[in-house]
Amino acid sequence: METVLPIVIPEQVSPPRGRKQAVTKSPSFLTTTFAGHTMFGGNTAEIISNGIRSNRTCTIQISNHLSVPLTLPHFYCFDGGLYYPLPAVIQPGTREACVFSKNPSSPHGVIGVLTYQIGDSPRRVAVMFSVAYNQLQYRNHFGTAIVTGFDLENSALFTHSEDEEEDEVTLLFDRMYQDADFYQRGGRAHSLANDVVPMWTTDGAYQIRGTMSDRGKAIVKLNISLT
Protein backbone atom coordinates (compact mmCIF):
# COMPACT_ATOMS: atom_id res chain seq x y z
CA MET A 1 0.00 0.00 0.00
CA GLU A 2 1.40 3.37 -0.99
CA THR A 3 2.81 5.59 1.75
CA VAL A 4 1.84 9.22 1.26
CA LEU A 5 2.12 12.33 3.35
CA PRO A 6 -1.10 13.89 4.64
CA ILE A 7 -1.19 16.71 2.11
CA VAL A 8 -1.68 14.37 -0.88
CA ILE A 9 -5.15 15.37 -1.99
CA PRO A 10 -7.77 12.73 -2.80
CA GLU A 11 -9.62 13.41 -6.04
CA GLN A 12 -12.95 13.98 -4.38
CA VAL A 13 -11.64 16.41 -1.74
CA SER A 14 -10.81 20.06 -2.30
CA PRO A 15 -7.35 21.32 -1.28
CA PRO A 16 -7.02 22.60 2.30
CA ARG A 17 -8.41 26.03 3.02
CA GLY A 18 -5.83 28.73 2.56
CA ARG A 19 -4.06 27.23 -0.45
CA LYS A 20 -3.87 29.56 -3.43
CA GLN A 21 -5.32 27.92 -6.51
CA ALA A 22 -4.73 28.40 -10.20
CA VAL A 23 -5.69 31.91 -11.30
CA THR A 24 -6.69 32.68 -14.86
CA LYS A 25 -5.19 35.88 -16.21
CA SER A 26 -4.26 37.27 -19.59
CA PRO A 27 -0.79 35.95 -20.42
CA SER A 28 2.00 38.48 -20.73
CA PHE A 29 4.06 38.48 -23.90
CA LEU A 30 6.60 35.68 -23.79
CA THR A 31 9.35 35.48 -26.37
CA THR A 32 10.11 32.19 -28.07
CA THR A 33 12.71 30.04 -26.35
CA PHE A 34 15.17 27.74 -28.08
CA ALA A 35 15.98 24.14 -27.21
CA GLY A 36 18.85 23.75 -24.76
CA HIS A 37 21.27 20.83 -24.75
CA THR A 38 18.81 18.49 -23.02
CA MET A 39 16.26 19.09 -25.80
CA PHE A 40 18.45 19.07 -28.92
CA GLY A 41 17.52 16.88 -31.88
CA GLY A 42 13.83 17.73 -31.84
CA ASN A 43 13.27 16.47 -28.31
CA THR A 44 10.15 17.74 -26.59
CA ALA A 45 8.97 17.11 -23.05
CA GLU A 46 6.40 14.71 -24.48
CA ILE A 47 8.98 12.74 -26.50
CA ILE A 48 11.30 12.51 -23.50
CA SER A 49 8.45 11.38 -21.23
CA ASN A 50 7.15 8.77 -23.66
CA GLY A 51 10.63 7.32 -24.11
CA ILE A 52 10.91 6.29 -20.46
CA ARG A 53 9.71 2.80 -19.53
CA SER A 54 8.60 3.69 -16.00
CA ASN A 55 4.87 4.33 -15.67
CA ARG A 56 5.27 6.94 -12.92
CA THR A 57 7.44 9.87 -13.95
CA CYS A 58 7.49 13.64 -13.76
CA THR A 59 9.11 15.43 -16.69
CA ILE A 60 9.83 19.08 -15.89
CA GLN A 61 10.39 21.56 -18.72
CA ILE A 62 11.61 25.02 -17.73
CA SER A 63 11.63 27.90 -20.24
CA ASN A 64 13.81 30.84 -19.22
CA HIS A 65 12.42 34.12 -20.57
CA LEU A 66 14.75 36.21 -18.40
CA SER A 67 17.96 37.99 -19.41
CA VAL A 68 19.93 36.07 -16.76
CA PRO A 69 20.59 32.32 -16.44
CA LEU A 70 18.98 29.97 -13.96
CA THR A 71 21.79 28.29 -12.05
CA LEU A 72 22.81 26.19 -9.04
CA PRO A 73 19.99 23.62 -9.12
CA HIS A 74 19.07 21.70 -6.00
CA PHE A 75 16.52 18.93 -5.69
CA TYR A 76 15.12 16.52 -3.14
CA CYS A 77 12.95 13.45 -3.73
CA PHE A 78 10.69 12.06 -1.03
CA ASP A 79 9.74 9.21 -3.40
CA GLY A 80 11.60 8.27 -6.57
CA GLY A 81 14.73 9.93 -7.91
CA LEU A 82 16.38 11.81 -10.76
CA TYR A 83 16.26 9.83 -14.02
CA TYR A 84 17.09 12.23 -16.88
CA PRO A 85 20.02 14.67 -16.54
CA LEU A 86 19.43 17.85 -14.59
CA PRO A 87 20.85 20.84 -16.54
CA ALA A 88 23.35 22.79 -14.44
CA VAL A 89 22.42 26.06 -16.17
CA ILE A 90 19.34 27.17 -18.10
CA GLN A 91 20.57 29.98 -20.30
CA PRO A 92 18.44 33.04 -21.15
CA GLY A 93 16.07 32.35 -24.02
CA THR A 94 16.36 28.57 -23.76
CA ARG A 95 14.28 25.70 -22.44
CA GLU A 96 15.58 22.59 -20.73
CA ALA A 97 14.05 19.44 -19.30
CA CYS A 98 14.75 16.82 -16.66
CA VAL A 99 12.87 13.76 -15.48
CA PHE A 100 12.18 12.29 -12.06
CA SER A 101 10.97 8.69 -11.92
CA LYS A 102 9.67 6.26 -9.33
CA ASN A 103 12.11 3.68 -8.04
CA PRO A 104 12.00 0.35 -9.94
CA SER A 105 9.66 -2.26 -8.44
CA SER A 106 8.49 0.25 -5.83
CA PRO A 107 4.75 0.70 -5.09
CA HIS A 108 5.26 4.44 -4.71
CA GLY A 109 5.03 7.42 -7.02
CA VAL A 110 7.46 10.26 -7.56
CA ILE A 111 7.38 13.24 -5.22
CA GLY A 112 9.93 15.99 -4.70
CA VAL A 113 11.08 19.56 -5.18
CA LEU A 114 13.44 21.29 -7.64
CA THR A 115 14.93 24.78 -7.34
CA TYR A 116 17.08 27.09 -9.47
CA GLN A 117 18.76 30.35 -8.52
CA ILE A 118 17.82 33.40 -10.62
CA GLY A 119 21.11 34.81 -11.91
CA ASP A 120 23.25 36.07 -9.04
CA SER A 121 20.26 37.28 -7.03
CA PRO A 122 19.23 35.64 -3.74
CA ARG A 123 15.92 34.59 -5.29
CA ARG A 124 15.17 31.02 -6.32
CA VAL A 125 12.34 29.52 -8.32
CA ALA A 126 11.00 26.30 -6.83
CA VAL A 127 8.57 23.65 -8.00
CA MET A 128 7.11 20.90 -5.83
CA PHE A 129 5.65 17.94 -7.73
CA SER A 130 3.62 14.93 -6.66
CA VAL A 131 2.73 12.07 -9.00
CA ALA A 132 0.86 9.41 -7.03
CA TYR A 133 1.36 5.70 -7.64
CA ASN A 134 -2.38 5.12 -7.20
CA GLN A 135 -3.82 7.33 -9.92
CA LEU A 136 -7.36 6.13 -9.21
CA GLN A 137 -7.37 7.40 -5.63
CA TYR A 138 -5.06 10.41 -5.72
CA ARG A 139 -4.62 13.42 -7.98
CA ASN A 140 -1.31 14.80 -9.17
CA HIS A 141 -0.60 18.23 -7.73
CA PHE A 142 2.17 20.80 -7.79
CA GLY A 143 3.27 24.03 -6.18
CA THR A 144 5.50 26.85 -7.36
CA ALA A 145 7.27 29.54 -5.40
CA ILE A 146 9.76 32.36 -5.69
CA VAL A 147 11.72 32.28 -2.45
CA THR A 148 14.37 34.54 -0.99
CA GLY A 149 14.47 32.62 2.25
CA PHE A 150 11.87 32.15 4.94
CA ASP A 151 12.26 32.22 8.68
CA LEU A 152 12.41 28.88 10.43
CA GLU A 153 14.25 28.78 13.73
CA ASN A 154 15.94 32.03 12.65
CA SER A 155 17.56 30.28 9.69
CA ALA A 156 17.18 31.61 6.13
CA LEU A 157 17.12 29.32 3.12
CA PHE A 158 20.10 28.81 0.83
CA THR A 159 22.61 30.87 2.82
CA HIS A 160 24.79 28.26 4.48
CA SER A 161 27.18 25.43 3.66
CA GLU A 162 26.47 22.86 0.96
CA ASP A 163 25.30 20.26 3.49
CA GLU A 164 23.06 22.78 5.19
CA GLU A 165 21.67 23.84 1.81
CA GLU A 166 20.71 20.23 1.11
CA ASP A 167 19.00 20.05 4.50
CA GLU A 168 17.11 23.24 3.70
CA VAL A 169 15.99 21.95 0.31
CA THR A 170 14.46 19.06 2.25
CA LEU A 171 12.92 21.60 4.59
CA LEU A 172 11.55 23.57 1.64
CA PHE A 173 9.96 20.38 0.31
CA ASP A 174 8.31 19.74 3.67
CA ARG A 175 6.86 23.25 3.68
CA MET A 176 5.64 23.13 0.08
CA TYR A 177 4.22 19.60 0.44
CA GLN A 178 2.67 19.66 3.90
CA ASP A 179 2.17 23.23 5.10
CA ALA A 180 -0.90 25.06 3.78
CA ASP A 181 0.30 28.25 5.49
CA PHE A 182 3.34 28.31 3.18
CA TYR A 183 1.06 29.32 0.30
CA GLN A 184 -0.52 32.20 2.23
CA ARG A 185 2.34 34.52 1.28
CA GLY A 186 2.84 36.19 -2.10
CA GLY A 187 4.97 34.53 -4.74
CA ARG A 188 3.62 31.07 -3.93
CA ALA A 189 0.79 28.99 -5.39
CA HIS A 190 -0.50 25.42 -5.40
CA SER A 191 -2.91 23.56 -7.66
CA LEU A 192 -4.20 20.16 -8.59
CA ALA A 193 -2.80 19.06 -11.94
CA ASN A 194 -4.35 20.95 -14.86
CA ASP A 195 -2.66 21.25 -18.24
CA VAL A 196 -5.37 23.54 -19.64
CA VAL A 197 -5.62 26.44 -17.19
CA PRO A 198 -2.15 27.69 -16.15
CA MET A 199 -1.25 28.56 -12.57
CA TRP A 200 0.47 31.92 -12.10
CA THR A 201 2.92 32.81 -9.35
CA THR A 202 4.49 36.25 -8.92
CA ASP A 203 6.46 38.09 -6.28
CA GLY A 204 6.19 41.45 -8.04
CA ALA A 205 9.50 41.12 -9.88
CA TYR A 206 9.37 37.64 -11.41
CA GLN A 207 6.55 35.35 -12.40
CA ILE A 208 6.07 31.64 -13.05
CA ARG A 209 3.44 30.31 -15.42
CA GLY A 210 2.97 26.60 -14.79
CA THR A 211 0.90 23.63 -15.89
CA MET A 212 0.93 19.96 -14.90
CA SER A 213 -0.74 17.06 -16.69
CA ASP A 214 -2.89 14.71 -14.63
CA ARG A 215 -1.52 11.30 -15.61
CA GLY A 216 0.98 8.75 -14.42
CA LYS A 217 3.68 10.05 -16.77
CA ALA A 218 3.15 13.67 -15.76
CA ILE A 219 4.62 16.70 -17.51
CA VAL A 220 5.21 20.00 -15.71
CA LYS A 221 5.89 23.04 -17.89
CA LEU A 222 7.17 26.25 -16.32
CA ASN A 223 7.77 29.62 -17.96
CA ILE A 224 9.95 31.99 -15.92
CA SER A 225 9.71 35.68 -16.86
CA LEU A 226 9.62 39.22 -15.54
CA THR A 227 6.26 40.49 -14.35
KOLPA-28223 format. One line per 4 residues: number of its first residue (from 1); their letters; for each residue z, x, y of N, C-alpha, C. Coordinates in steps of 0.02 Angstrom, whole numbers. Layout:
<sites>
NUM) A) Z X Y Z X Y Z X Y; ...
</sites>
This chain:
<sites>
1) METV) 0 42 -60 0 0 0 0 44 62; -41 26 111 -50 70 168 12 72 213; 32 132 233 87 140 279 61 141 350; 86 95 392 63 92 461 123 88 507
5) LPIV) 115 112 567 168 106 616 169 35 644; 224 15 674 232 -55 695 180 -80 744; 150 -36 783 105 -59 836 36 -78 810; 20 -63 746 -44 -84 719 -47 -160 721
9) IPEQ) -99 -187 749 -100 -258 769 -137 -299 717; -105 -345 682 -140 -388 636 -193 -429 674; -246 -448 639 -302 -481 671 -283 -546 704; -235 -582 673 -219 -648 699 -166 -646 754
13) VSPP) -141 -588 771 -87 -582 820 -112 -547 882; -96 -573 941 -115 -541 1003 -75 -477 1013; -102 -428 1051 -64 -367 1066 1 -383 1102; 51 -339 1098 115 -351 1130 108 -364 1204
17) RGRK) 152 -405 1230 151 -420 1301 159 -356 1341; 123 -351 1394 128 -292 1437 71 -243 1427; 35 -248 1371 -22 -203 1361 -80 -225 1405; -113 -178 1438 -171 -193 1478 -232 -199 1432
21) QAVT) -269 -253 1439 -325 -266 1396 -391 -249 1431; -445 -254 1393 -510 -237 1420 -525 -280 1481; -549 -249 1534 -565 -285 1595 -640 -279 1608; -672 -335 1619 -743 -334 1634 -753 -322 1708
25) KSPS) -795 -274 1724 -811 -259 1794 -882 -234 1797; -912 -238 1855 -980 -213 1863 -980 -138 1854; -1021 -111 1809 -1021 -39 1798 -1045 -1 1858; -1013 56 1872 -1037 100 1924 -1098 137 1898
29) FLTT) -1135 167 1944 -1195 203 1924 -1176 265 1886; -1202 272 1825 -1189 330 1784 -1255 366 1771; -1258 429 1786 -1318 468 1774 -1328 479 1699; -1388 492 1680 -1403 506 1610 -1373 572 1588
33) TFAG) -1344 573 1529 -1318 635 1502 -1365 661 1448; -1362 727 1437 -1404 758 1387 -1362 778 1326; -1395 782 1269 -1360 799 1207 -1333 870 1210; -1268 877 1194 -1238 942 1188 -1252 972 1119
37) HTMF) -1220 1028 1104 -1237 1064 1041 -1219 1025 979; -1169 980 983 -1151 940 924 -1199 883 912; -1244 870 960 -1290 813 954 -1363 834 961; -1377 899 952 -1446 922 953 -1485 894 894
41) GGNT) -1551 897 899 -1594 876 844 -1599 801 836; -1586 764 890 -1592 691 886 -1531 657 858; -1477 694 848 -1416 663 824 -1389 612 874; -1366 557 848 -1329 507 887 -1262 497 852
45) AEII) -1217 463 887 -1153 448 856 -1162 408 792; -1211 362 794 -1224 320 736 -1251 361 677; -1297 407 691 -1325 449 637 -1271 493 607; -1230 523 650 -1175 565 625 -1127 525 582
49) SNGI) -1108 465 606 -1061 423 569 -1090 402 501; -1153 381 501 -1183 357 438 -1194 413 388; -1195 476 411 -1205 532 366 -1143 556 331; -1086 525 345 -1023 546 314 -1006 498 257
53) RSNR) -988 526 200 -976 485 140 -913 444 144; -863 467 179 -800 430 184 -812 361 215; -775 311 190 -784 243 217 -734 226 271; -692 274 291 -646 263 347 -650 324 392
57) TCTI) -688 317 446 -698 372 493 -694 346 564; -684 391 611 -688 374 682 -730 429 716; -791 411 735 -835 456 772 -823 444 846; -809 497 882 -795 491 954 -849 528 993
61) QISN) -885 491 1034 -936 520 1078 -910 518 1149; -910 575 1182 -887 580 1251 -944 603 1295; -960 564 1346 -1012 581 1395 -978 602 1460; -993 663 1482 -961 690 1542 -1007 682 1602
65) HLSV) -990 635 1645 -1028 621 1706 -998 656 1767; -952 701 1756 -920 738 1811 -959 801 1827; -939 834 1880 -970 898 1899 -931 958 1872; -879 944 1834 -838 997 1803 -836 985 1728
69) PLTL) -824 1038 1689 -822 1030 1616 -757 999 1593; -759 970 1534 -698 949 1498 -681 1004 1449; -620 1029 1452 -603 1090 1415 -536 1082 1378; -518 1134 1342 -452 1140 1309 -433 1078 1270
73) PHFY) -473 1060 1220 -456 1000 1181 -394 1010 1138; -356 956 1132 -300 953 1085 -305 888 1047; -285 888 984 -285 826 946 -226 826 898; -208 765 877 -157 756 826 -178 697 784
77) CFDG) -171 702 718 -186 648 673 -123 626 636; -106 563 642 -52 534 603 -76 521 532; -136 495 525 -170 487 461 -240 517 466; -262 550 413 -328 580 414 -329 648 448
81) GLYY) -389 671 465 -396 736 497 -464 746 526; -474 803 559 -538 819 590 -590 835 536; -648 803 541 -701 813 491 -762 848 521; -784 828 580 -844 855 612 -822 895 672
85) PLPA) -853 953 684 -827 1001 734 -809 970 801; -753 993 827 -729 971 893 -757 1019 945; -800 997 991 -827 1043 1042 -772 1070 1087; -773 1136 1098 -722 1168 1139 -731 1150 1213
89) VIQP) -793 1138 1233 -809 1121 1303 -862 1066 1303; -853 1017 1346 -905 967 1359 -930 979 1429; -989 1008 1435 -1015 1029 1499 -1034 968 1542; -1036 977 1608 -1058 922 1652 -1127 897 1632
93) GTRE) -1136 832 1632 -1201 804 1618 -1220 804 1545; -1173 817 1500 -1188 818 1429 -1143 769 1391; -1163 755 1330 -1122 714 1285 -1113 751 1220; -1054 746 1192 -1036 779 1130 -1002 729 1083
97) ACVF) -997 747 1020 -965 703 972 -923 743 923; -873 710 896 -833 738 841 -814 680 796; -791 696 736 -774 644 688 -706 658 657; -665 607 652 -603 609 614 -612 564 553
101) SKNP) -586 586 496 -596 548 435 -530 543 396; -525 490 356 -466 484 313 -466 540 261; -407 555 236 -402 606 184 -432 580 118; -467 622 81 -497 600 18 -445 570 -30
105) SSPH) -464 516 -62 -422 483 -113 -357 456 -85; -353 450 -19 -291 425 13 -300 351 32; -250 308 16 -255 238 35 -231 226 107; -254 269 152 -235 263 222 -298 269 264
109) GVIG) -294 247 326 -351 251 371 -352 317 409; -377 314 470 -378 373 513 -351 353 581; -298 387 602 -261 369 662 -242 433 698; -253 436 763 -235 497 800 -248 492 874
113) VLTY) -247 550 906 -259 554 978 -299 618 992; -342 615 1043 -382 672 1064 -379 677 1140; -370 737 1166 -367 746 1239 -412 805 1260; -437 799 1322 -473 854 1354 -448 862 1426
117) QIGD) -445 924 1448 -426 938 1518 -487 929 1562; -477 901 1622 -531 891 1670 -536 953 1714; -586 994 1702 -595 1055 1741 -533 1098 1739; -514 1123 1799 -452 1162 1804 -396 1122 1835
121) SPRR) -404 1056 1837 -352 1013 1864 -298 1002 1811; -239 976 1831 -187 962 1782 -200 897 1743; -251 860 1763 -264 796 1729 -299 806 1662; -283 761 1616 -316 758 1551 -338 687 1536
125) VAVM) -396 682 1503 -416 617 1476 -392 615 1404; -369 557 1383 -341 550 1315 -368 486 1284; -381 488 1220 -400 428 1183 -360 426 1118; -327 369 1107 -291 356 1045 -336 309 1004
129) FSVA) -343 323 939 -387 283 897 -350 264 833; -364 204 809 -333 181 746 -385 142 707; -404 170 650 -450 136 603 -411 123 539; -394 61 527 -351 43 470 -389 49 404
133) YNQL) -353 67 352 -382 68 285 -397 -3 262; -351 -49 275 -360 -119 256 -393 -156 314; -459 -160 312 -496 -191 366 -492 -267 365; -468 -296 310 -460 -368 306 -397 -391 341
137) QYRN) -346 -349 342 -281 -369 370 -271 -342 440; -299 -285 457 -286 -253 521 -350 -242 560; -343 -244 626 -399 -231 671 -397 -159 695; -455 -129 705 -459 -66 740 -435 -76 812
141) HFGT) -404 -26 841 -387 -30 912 -384 40 941; -389 44 1007 -389 109 1040 -359 103 1109; -336 160 1134 -309 163 1201 -338 224 1237; -345 218 1302 -368 275 1342 -319 285 1400
145) AIVT) -316 347 1423 -270 363 1477 -294 425 1514; -276 428 1578 -284 488 1618 -214 510 1636; -192 565 1607 -122 586 1614 -117 652 1652; -66 656 1693 -50 719 1727 19 741 1706
149) GFDL) 45 710 1654 113 723 1631 156 663 1644; 199 647 1595 247 594 1607 316 618 1588; 365 589 1619 434 613 1611 463 590 1545; 485 636 1505 521 620 1444 571 677 1433
153) ENSA) 634 662 1442 686 713 1439 671 769 1488; 647 750 1548 633 797 1602 581 849 1582; 536 831 1536 484 878 1514 416 849 1527; 374 883 1566 307 859 1581 258 880 1526
157) LFTH) 206 840 1517 156 856 1466 113 915 1485; 92 953 1434 41 1005 1441 59 1058 1492; 122 1080 1495 141 1130 1544 180 1188 1512; 181 1191 1445 224 1240 1413 184 1285 1367
161) SEDE) 217 1315 1318 183 1359 1271 137 1320 1225; 95 1357 1187 48 1323 1143 83 1280 1092; 138 1305 1062 174 1265 1013 204 1203 1045; 231 1210 1105 260 1153 1139 206 1103 1159
165) EEDE) 146 1129 1176 91 1084 1192 73 1041 1131; 71 1073 1072 56 1036 1011 108 982 999; 172 999 1010 225 950 1003 215 892 1051; 192 908 1112 185 856 1162 123 814 1151
169) VTLL) 72 841 1118 15 800 1098 39 748 1046; 82 770 1001 112 723 953 153 670 990; 190 692 1040 230 646 1080 185 597 1117; 129 622 1144 82 577 1178 55 525 1130
173) FDRM) 39 546 1069 16 498 1019 68 444 1008; 130 464 999 184 415 987 187 365 1043; 181 388 1105 184 343 1162 124 296 1164; 64 323 1152 4 282 1156 -2 234 1097
177) YQDA) 28 252 1040 22 211 980 77 159 973; 138 176 997 195 133 983 227 101 1044; 216 128 1103 255 108 1161 213 65 1209; 226 0 1209 189 -45 1253 201 -28 1326
181) DFYQ) 259 -2 1343 275 15 1412 230 71 1439; 203 113 1394 159 167 1415 100 140 1455; 75 82 1435 15 53 1466 30 12 1528; 93 10 1549 111 -26 1610 89 11 1673
185) RGGR) 82 77 1668 64 117 1726 -12 120 1734; -34 136 1795 -105 142 1809 -136 200 1772; -201 196 1761 -237 248 1727 -229 246 1652; -208 188 1625 -197 181 1553 -217 111 1532
189) AHSL) -249 105 1474 -270 39 1450 -274 41 1374; -268 -18 1344 -270 -25 1271 -308 -88 1254; -345 -87 1198 -383 -145 1178 -395 -145 1103; -401 -205 1074 -429 -210 1008 -502 -187 1011
193) ANDV) -529 -165 955 -597 -140 953 -646 -193 976; -692 -173 1020 -743 -217 1047 -799 -174 1073; -857 -175 1040 -912 -133 1062 -961 -170 1107; -940 -229 1132 -982 -269 1177 -955 -266 1248
197) VPMW) -891 -282 1256 -859 -281 1322 -821 -215 1330; -841 -172 1377 -807 -108 1384 -738 -115 1414; -695 -67 1398 -629 -62 1428 -631 -8 1481; -604 -23 1540 -605 24 1596 -535 49 1610
201) TTDG) -530 114 1622 -468 146 1641 -480 189 1702; -438 183 1754 -446 225 1813 -378 242 1842; -375 303 1869 -314 323 1904 -327 330 1979; -384 305 2002 -402 309 2073 -449 366 2088
205) AYQI) -449 418 2046 -494 475 2056 -547 477 2001; -525 467 1939 -571 469 1882 -568 402 1846; -620 388 1807 -620 327 1767 -650 341 1699; -628 301 1651 -652 304 1582 -680 235 1565
209) RGTM) -741 234 1542 -771 172 1515 -776 181 1440; -743 138 1402 -739 148 1330 -754 87 1289; -785 97 1231 -795 45 1181 -776 73 1113; -760 27 1067 -745 47 998 -771 -7 952
213) SDRG) -808 12 900 -834 -37 853 -780 -56 802; -783 -119 780 -732 -145 735 -757 -144 663; -760 -84 635 -781 -76 565 -748 -14 536; -754 -7 471 -721 49 437 -745 117 460
217) KAIV) -810 123 475 -838 184 503 -846 172 578; -791 177 613 -788 158 683 -820 210 728; -847 187 784 -875 231 835 -843 215 902; -814 266 933 -786 260 1000 -833 297 1047
221) KLNI) -852 263 1102 -894 294 1152 -858 293 1219; -851 352 1249 -816 358 1313 -863 389 1364; -863 360 1424 -898 388 1481 -847 408 1533; -844 472 1551 -796 497 1600 -833 509 1665
225) SLT) -809 479 1719 -843 485 1784 -793 480 1841; -817 493 1901 -777 481 1961 -774 406 1974; -722 383 2008 -717 313 2024 -766 296 2080
</sites>
